Amino acid sequence: MPRPQRAPDEVYAVKQGILETALTVLNEDGYIKMSMNKVAERAGMTAANLYNYFANKDELILALQTRITERTYREYQEAYARHEDPFQRLEAFMKTLLHLGIHHPNDYDILFSITAPRFEDYVGTNLESVARSEKERAYEIAVKTREIYRKVVLEIGDRYGSFDPSEVSLLLDELWCTVHGAVMLYNRNFLSRFSESDEAVVYKICESALERFRPPSDRG
């Protein structure tokens, strides 16, 4: 089916509107139950018209993955600008990620869950070029995300001298593993099987992971 004969900026604007609607449907229904018909209905267009902009659900999901990654990175940038103290910046980054994971679990899932499609799933298919483009953009943002985290952690080390710069990569990996593990176990209701678990517990777990970065004067 041919793409609509519109100016590139018009096509871009329509696609962005569709992606916003798709995010709403994704949050309500999850990846598995999300359908092109539901997205089209919520966007106020026919399914046939929607297919003019996205060939199928997979292409839409690939675009959503990139959009969520970009949106989260912008939130990190805003958090960085909002705080002057580097530890508060890192704490704000963690809360941004936790908010995504706990309050937008379906968004979180299509970034980190094994059930959502990845570039490798499309190699050899007619979506390979689209998937490659989205992967490259997502990777670009992922690199920027790691760099802004690294920048803040180095700022903490420079200001408070609480760890060696050579430890930064490992410390970041440990922090991300802790946050991701806590979010996934909470969202899958595993934590509640062993103890009373609520959102506050997840935040406490992740706050403990931040202790290594906390200025010595602020530690209890």
Summary of the structure (lengths in Angstrom):
residues: 220
radius of gyration: 19.9
end to end distance: 63.8
largest distance: 63.9
contacts: 623
relative contact order: 0.10
helix: 78%
strand: 0%
